[in-house]
Structures are given as C-alpha cells and as structure tokens.
Amino acid sequence: MAGKRKTYTAEFKLAAVKMVTEQKLSVAEAARRWGVSENLLHT
C-alpha cells in the first residue's frame, strides 16, 4: 500500500534555499534545522 507524499510549499522551499545561499549554512545543517533529509534539499 502506497502512502501519501508530503508536499512542501513554495515558501518552505524558498526559505530552505535562502538558509544555504544567504546564511552560508551547509545543506546538511539546513536539513537538520528544518527536520528533513539532506536528499530532500538537494532535489
């Protein structure tokens, strides 16, 4: 049985990208702060 995929808002995606680009955080650190996997931020 397949589960539902979680969707993320455009605001969430923009905020996550800004953490990496503007605040100079690593992708791993940004992922930890958001509580998501590192692979999710890479995609």
Buried (B, 14 or more C-beta within 10 A) or exposed (E): EEEEEEEEEEEEEEEBEEBBEEEEBEBEBBBEEBEBEEEEBEE
